[in-house]
């Protein structure tokens, strides 16, 4: 939009400037060539001076408009370059973030798989540990349990004694000493 405005303004200023230069040239030729226009020379000088001031103003305006456009173009180029650099940097950031996200997702999947395996191993170890604890942990017997076990043992021994015939068959009656034939016992 600014460029269109500048192009239109520049074209108008250049046409006006060309018209003023052409008018000055015509007036100078007209009043300079004819001697009969000497009386009108003073008024012609005023008109030429006025047209020269207008030409100067048009040249000044054209220079200002051109300078403003060049400044705007330079600013636009600078901003465009800065935006392009920033856009490229952000695109690279997005690319790296996407890559990092993919790597983190892969690591997460691997870690979750590892965690599942380790959890299964832990469950198996804890199950085995509880079985071993049941088998290996010694529980102190209460007095009633010990007394009942001893009473059962004594009852079993009495029953075995009864079965063997009252216990008299195991008793030795009279002992005979056996000696070697040629050896005599020492006197004490």
ABEGO torsion letter per residue (X at the ends): XAAAAAAAAAAAAAAAAAAAAAAAAAAAAAAAABAAAAAAAAAAAAAAAAAAAAAAAAAAAAAAAAAAAAAAAAAAAAAAAAAAAAAAAAAAAAAAAAAAAAAAAAAAAAAAAAAAAAAAAAAAAAAAAAAAAAAABBBBBBAAAAAAAAAAAAAAAAAAAAAAGGGAAABBBEBBBBBBAABBBBBX
